[in-house]
Structures are given as structure tokens and as C-alpha cells.
Amino acid sequence: MGSIVQYVIKESGKIWELRGTKLFILLTCQNLKFTRLAPNEFNICSTDLRTDGWPLADSPMTPVLLCFAYLFMVKVWGPKFMESRKPFQFQNVMIAYNAFQIVLNGWLFCEIC
């Protein structure tokens, strides 16, 4: 498992360092179609620099770490936490949530149309 994590971290770092340069087999930002410059070479535009400084878009490591944290919580911590507890009863909460979603979506539909 460690080697997979190290590989993902290494490759995402490489991609992050190459942003804004010519990469192989990537889409152009102008028309989202492949633009062939030479055999086996494709053109892309640089990344959107307006997202620099955003908390989840600042580094490729943030989404990778969040995915691993989610997997840890779902596969390891969650089952250990719930093994000696009764299942939560969310039936009334789900009924209220679904009713709210129906009303909200109906209102949005009427506003848009």
C-alpha cells in the first residue's frame, strides 16, 4: 500500500510542476479538442492562475490526502466507532430532508421556467 501512495504522490507532483507547459495527450483550454502540433504532441494552455491560493486547489496533494482520509474514516475508523453502538435512526430526519428538497426543487423549477 505504501508504494501505491508514494507513486500517486510522486506522479501528482510531476503533473503539478508541468502545469502550463506542453504535455502529451491533454486537452486544449480553447475548444476542449485535441490540437495536434506535431506527431505525438498536443497543446494545452496553462492552468487558471486565479485558483492559486484557493484552499483545495492550491496543491494536488490536498485532494489526494482528503481521499485517503475519507477512505480511512469509512473503512477503519467508522466500523470501529460503530461496533458497540446501535445504528442511528434517521428516518424522521430523512423524511424532513426529502420534503425540503421537493419544495426547494419545485420552487427553483418555477423560478427558472
C-alpha positions, 0 to 999 in steps of 0.5 A: 500500500505504501508504494501505491501512495508514494507513486500517486504522490510522486506522479501528482507532483510531476503533473503539478510542476508541468502545469502550463507547459506542453504535455502529451495527450491533454486537452486544449483550454480553447475548444476542449479538442485535441490540437495536434502540433506535431506527431505525438504532441498536443497543446494545452494552455496553462492552468487558471492562475486565479485558483492559486491560493484557493484552499483545495486547489492550491496543491494536488496533494490536498485532494489526494490526502482528503481521499485517503482520509475519507477512505480511512474514516469509512473503512477503519475508523467508522466500523470501529466507532460503530461496533458497540453502538446501535445504528442511528435512526434517521428516518424522521430526519430523512423524511424532513430532508426529502420534503425540503428538497421537493419544495426547494426543487419545485420552487427553483423549477418555477423560478427558472421556467 
